[in-house]
């Protein structure tokens, strides 16, 4: 069964405390991406990765880092979280090779930064 | 900045009728277009994609693309209460831009 697994699903943290949201897919796909979803603003792309060791900025990369050391994992790192990073985060993997817009989303991670 | 515009709704449609959802986009060079459905509290789910001008049908869903007018639409025939959700239009390839979504309610 195709899966994109995110952890944690819910997190409350404080300003400045580094955190990592993990994302793992079991479809052996090259393309992965992170989005944040905020009321009235919709889904906005943070970072994406076309392949191992290849990452690129999306529309809202400020305050985030990513790494892609192996194909299945694409963690999102918040080095010094701030309240404006309170959001619902989705990781996604492409459903098939070469179709980077045909995405399969994880269940989401709701992050609150106090 | 590429833009994708959708009417936020809510759009209310009687059960059994046709629901019509619309989306316009700003980047004339866009080649790939997608419709995602998102139930409340759930993650988005791909329901249609279209890459060429014209219509594409899949069951009760039809996606329509008009690149000259920079317009893409989704028609849902024989609407069911289970179609009640937010529908997200997305445009692009590796850099995918989403609209803010249209909330659709099917009235039994």
Contacts between the chains, C-beta under 8 A, distances in Angstrom:
chain1	res1	chain2	res2	distance
A	31	B	94	6.8
A	33	B	96	7.2
A	35	B	98	7.8
A	40	B	100	6.7
A	41	B	100	6.8
A	42	B	88	7.1
A	42	B	98	5.0
A	42	B	99	6.2
A	42	B	100	3.8
A	42	B	101	6.1
A	43	B	44	7.1
A	43	B	88	6.7
A	43	B	90	7.8
A	43	B	98	4.1
A	44	B	98	7.4
A	45	B	95	6.4
A	45	B	96	6.2
A	45	B	97	7.4
A	48	B	94	5.8
A	48	B	95	7.0
A	50	B	94	6.2
A	56	B	94	7.5
A	56	B	95	8.0
A	58	B	95	6.3
A	59	B	1	7.2
A	59	B	95	7.6
A	59	B	97	7.3
A	90	B	43	5.9
A	90	B	44	7.3
A	95	B	46	6.8
A	99	B	49	7.6
A	100	B	93	5.2
A	100	B	94	4.6
A	100	B	96	7.2
A	101	B	32	4.8
A	101	B	33	8.0
A	101	B	34	5.1
A	101	B	49	6.7
A	101	B	90	6.4
A	101	B	92	6.3
A	101	B	93	5.9
A	101	B	96	5.2
A	102	B	34	7.0
A	102	B	46	5.7
A	102	B	49	5.7
A	103	B	34	8.0
A	103	B	36	7.9
A	103	B	44	7.6
A	103	B	46	6.3
A	103	B	96	7.4
A	104	B	46	7.4
A	105	B	43	4.0
A	105	B	44	5.2
A	105	B	45	7.3
A	106	B	43	6.4
A	107	B	42	7.8
A	107	B	43	5.5
A	108	B	43	5.4
